[in-house]
Amino acid sequence: MKHKDQIYLQRLALLRGELERRGVDGFIIPRADQYMGEEVPACSGRLAWLTGFTGSAGAAVVLPERAVVLTDGRYSIQVRQQVDEQAFSVGDITKLAVADWLSANVKTGAVVGFDPFLHTPAQIEALQEGLASAGVELRPLVDNPMDAIWENRPHPPMEGVQAWPERYAGRSAAEKLGLVARSVSEKGAIAAVITLPDSIAWLLNARSQDVEHTPVALSYAILRADPARLDWFIDPERLEDDLLLKLGHDVRVIGPHALEHEIGVLAREAKDAGRPVLLDFKRSPEWFRMKLKASGAAVSDAPDPCIEPKAIKTLAEQEAMTQCHLRDGLALVRFLYWLDETGHQAASLTEVTVAGKLEEFRCRDPLYRGPSFPTISGYGPHGAIVHYRATEQSNIRLKPPGLLLLDSGGQYEDGTTDVTRTIPIGDPGIAAREHFTLVLKAHIAVAMAVFPEGTPGAQIDALARRPLWEHDLDYAHGTGHGVGCYLSVHEESASLSPRGSVKIRAGHILSNEPGFYLEDEYGIRIENLVLAEKTGSVSSTGVAMLRFRTLTTVPIDHRLILLPLLNIEERKWLNAYHHDVWQSYRERLDYPEAEWLRTMTSPL
């Protein structure tokens, strides 16, 4: 790609000038902000500003004579469309790691700079190990050289921060502080540094709009264990009065400018007490480890102490998520009816217009706050791209026959949704119907699973894959991820995947989304959210038995099912599911919508 104004070559030249002034031979620019979040605010979009690449994963490396942009296979086409290859070469980060590229392109003794706010300790350790044989020094820089050359850089977000109602949360901030502080104390630590914004949002029952799709305020916190108290580093002017009142005396609000001073105070307290400070090396910026160790504190690597209690939803959160899924399902039902009714005009519909229409239906709900992630609206071959995003350049019409894969979600004041449906536009053919039915069998296998509490997610993942494995088929993503309650749609803790080692407990909310993807043809995915809940106990041990209750109430298109492939139990599950969908909405729809839903949910 060539840019007539040569803007990216100019920016690259400016950065090289800054690196020379700072005495370093190279610099690493990850697609990250200082909170390591999935969403990056505009003011932290350094990778996109320097290179033009807007994907959600990747990094650039700049040397005096060479520069590269590395990303994964999801963006192999996009990166070449967006990046000026006069300025940057491009590569696949899964095949060529940053350390490998550096080792092959720098001389022994070179100094490569990095911003310690944009890399985790685990990432830095991996880089150092990868560069050791090349004799390359990694040097943390006091400030980011890109910020010195970025003219008209967007301002940091300064949205208001509101209290999230306890009727949804089920616990007060004080109760959560006590709960998490006890877990920190049990590890023998004096305090934990908490850097994940969704952890802080959960801990304090606070919500904001600093980034798209996830209702959090970008901030840091220090949680001291005994007595339980929290220092919250955020501009106090941002906090609404009702939130300040609810936080009470155990939470001290401190401006972000005091962070370095307070980290020094904490380090001295830890040193004097002979107790470590907990820091999550996989999720926190390296800056915190550097500052704590420089001041003499012992730093222990431990997962963010909010992750697990956040993932175990309270009864109030479970009810809130149930209610928001009912309303979200109503929007989806009305949308699917609209799409079916306009099917004869399908050639005039596009991936983008369909996604926009779904958003219109969701916006009718007064508690709707926006999408929980960018909608994936992939028709035909685009559906086979797992993380496809329709753009003006890629947008295609829904010309039949074909399959539309529509993966979307909503943020509501009382919860978060994530749902995928595969929709026929015309008759996609017998092969597509067979593949759809196998994916449906995989989905039902998870939905019907009964298992002891503490079962790792990897074992449930295998249940989903079996119907596909039996036909020599598979899919290259996990079967399910955790979901927050009016928080992150991709929440840490338990997952259903081959790497899902976290034990599933009652109260976990997960996605159930097996799929199948035929390159250049179509993609199929069926996704509901499910809640793990107790259904009995193991007679010999007393260990609780769990099952999944499906929260999502949206019909699964029976026109794509090859009925002989479903066994009796699978048919019973689907009929019961569709009965619940029909009962949920039969009295809330207009007559034509209700008649359509009656047909779509009729027993098989």
NUKOLPA-507858 format. One record per residue (C-alpha): x negated, y, z negated; residue in one letter. Coordinates in steps of 0.1 Angstrom, whole numbers, plus 5000, padded with zeros to 4 digits. Layout:
% residues N
XYZA...
***
This chain:
% residues 604
500050005000M498750355009K499850674993H499650985015K498751204985D496150964972Q497551034937I496350704922Y492850744935L492751094920Q493950964886R491450684887L488650934894A489751154864L489750854841L486250744853R485051094844G486451064809E484850724804L481450864815E481851144790R482550894762R479650684771G481450364780V481250154812D484850044814G488250064798F491149824794I494749954799I497349704787P501149734794R501749804757A502450074732D501250094696Q504249904683Y503749594706M507349604716G509049454746E510249794757E507650074761V508750444759P507850674787A505150844768C503350514764S503650404800G499950444807R499650144830L502450264852A501150614853W497650514863L498450234888T502050274899G502849914886F506049914866T506349544857G506849434821S503549244817A500049304828G496849504823A494349714843A490649724839V488650024851V484850024858L482750284875P482950124909E485849874906R489249844891A491849574889V495549524880V496349184866L499849054861T501648714862D503448524889G506748704882R505349024897Y503048894924S505149064951I505949374932Q502349454922V501249454958R504249674968Q503449934940Q499749934936V497450134960D494849864970E492450144980Q492150204943A492849864926F492449504935S495249284921V495248934905G497148674886D496448714849I497448344842T494548234865K492148524860L492048664824A490849014816V487648864800A486948654831D487348944854W485049164832L482448884829S482248864867A482049234873N479949404846V476249384838K474849234806T474849504779G477849694793A480149864769V483849834775V486250054756G489649984743F492450164724D492749974690P496450074688F497249884720L495649544713H496249304685T493549144664P494248814681A493848964715Q490549134705I489148814691E490048634723A488448904744L485248904723Q485048524726E485548544763G482948814768L480248674744A478348484770S478348784793A476649004767G479449264769V480249494739E483849584732L484149924716R487250074699P487750434709L488850704685V491550824710D492850704744N490950864773P493950844795M495851094772D493151354780A493951344817I497751274817W499351604826E503051654818N503051344797R506551274783P507051364747H507351084721P510950994713P512551184685M516051044684E518151054652G518050754629V521350634614Q522350394587A523750064600W526849964581P526349704553E529749554563R527849424594Y524449364577A525749164547G522849284525R521749624513S518249764521A517349724484A518249354485E516149294516K513249484501L513349264470G513648944491L510749024514V508549164486A508848834467R507648644497S504648884499V503848834462S504148464465E501248474490K499148644464G499048974484A499349324471I501249444502A502149384538A501749624567V504849604589I504449724624T507349574644L510149834648P512849574648D511649434615S511749784599I515249844614A516449514599W514749574566L516249924561L519549884579N518550164602A519150204639R518050454666S517450484703Q513750534707D513450274735V515850134760E517849834752H516749784716T518250014689P515150084669V513050374656A509350354665L507550364631S505350174607Y505750074571A503749944541I505649714518L504149684483R505049364465A505149444428D507249644422P509049624456A508649964473R508150084508L506350364525D508050444558W505950644583F508450844602I509351214606D511951274578P513751524600E514851234621R516751064594L520451134590E521751224555D523750904550D520650694557L518550894532L521150844505L521350464511K517550414511L517150524474G514050574454H512250254464D511650394499V509250684504R509550864537V506150994549I505251184581G503250974606P500251214602H499551074568A499250714580L495450694580E495250844545H497750604531E496050304547I492950414529G494850444496V496250094501L492849954509A491450094476R494349954456E493849614472A490049614466K490549714429D493249444424A491249174442G494349094463R494549094501P496749294524V498949094548L498749184585L500248994614D497248934637F499448834667K501849124665R500149424649S497649674663P493949604657E493649964643W495149844610F492649564605R489749794614M490850064589K491649834560L488349634564K486349964567A487750074534S486849744517G490149564516A490549194523A492949134551V494948814555S496548704587D500148614581A503348644602P505448954597D507348864565P510649004579C510748764609I512248464592E514848624569P515848854599K516448544620A518748374593I521948574599K524048654569T527748554569L528648914576A526248914606E527648584618Q531148734618E530049054634A528348864662M531448644667T533648954671Q531249134694C531048824716H534848814718L534949174731R531949124754D533648804768G536749014776L534649244797A533048954815L536448784821V537849104837R534749144857F534848784870L538448834880Y537549154898W534648974916L536948684926D539648924939E537149114960T535548804973G536848865008H534849185007Q531749014995A529749125025A530149485013S529049404978L525349414968T523349294938E523149654925V526849734929T527949414912V525649484882A527049844881G530649714881K529949484851L528549774832E531749964839E533849694822F531549684792R531650064788C535450034781R534649904746D534250194721P531550004702L529449944733Y526050114731R524349994763G522749694779P520549464758S518149424787F518149514824P520749304842T519449024864I521749024895S520048784919G521848654950Y520748364971G516948334971P516648624946H518348404920G515348164922A513148444908I513648384871V513048754860H514348914892Y515249284890R517249434920A515749754933T516649984961E514049804982Q515049444973S518849494970N520749254993I524449215002R526448914989L527048765023K528648425019P527948145014P525648164984G525148164947L525048484925L523048444893L524148714869L522248734836D523249034814S523849144778G525249424757G524349604726Q527349674704Y527449844671E528249504655D526049274676G523949174706T525048954735T523148764763D525148564789V524348414823T526848284848R526248134882T529048234906I529848094940P530348334969I531948114994G531147744995D527347704986P527347334997G527046994980I523347024970A524047344951A527047184933R524946884923E522247104909H524847324891F526447014875T523046884863L522347224846V525847214831L525046864816K521847014802A523747304787H526347074772I523646844757A522447134736V525947254728A526946914715M523646844696A523846734659V520546724641F518946754606P518147104594E514447164600G514347004634T511847184656P513247364686G511047154709A513146844702Q516347024711I514647154743D514046794753A517746714751L518446984776A515846864801R516846504801R519646524827P517346714850L514346494843W516446194853E516646344888H512946454889D513946814883L512847064857D512747444849Y509647654840A511147854811H512347774776G515847664770T516547924743G515248224723H516348394692G518748684693V519148974668G522249134655C522449474671Y518649444675L516249274699S517849044724V514548844723H513948794686E511048614670E511248294650S513047984662A513247894699S514247604721L511247544742S508347284746P506347514723R509247564698G507547464665S509747674642V512247454623K515947534631I517947644600R521547724595A522148094605G519848094634H521348244666I519748114698L520448124735S521247794753N520147854789E518847564810P518447634847G517247514881F515547714908Y515147624944L512647864959E513948064989D517447914984E519147984950Y518847994912G521247834887I521447914850R524247874825I523648074792E525748104760N524548214726L524947954698V524947974660L523447684640A525747594611E526047314587K528347014595T527446754569G524346594554S522146294560V523546024537S520145884527S518346214520T520946474515G519346694541V521946924558A523046824593M523447114617L525447174649R525747464672F528847674674R529047854707T529648224704L529948324740T533548304754T533248324792V534548064816P532047834834I532947814871D534547474877H534447514914R530747434913L531147114893I530846764908L533246594884L531846234888P528546344874L530146444840L530846174815N533946164793I532346344763E530946624786E534446674801R535946684766K533446954755W534047164786L537847134783N537747234746A535447524754Y537747654782H540747604759H539047844734D538348094761V541948084773W543348114737Q541048404730S542248624759Y545648494771R547548774753E544849044760R544949044798L547249184825D549348924842Y547148874873P544048844852E545748594828A546948384857E543448384871W541948284838L544548004833R543347854866T539647894857M540147724823T542547454833S541447104820P539346884842L
***
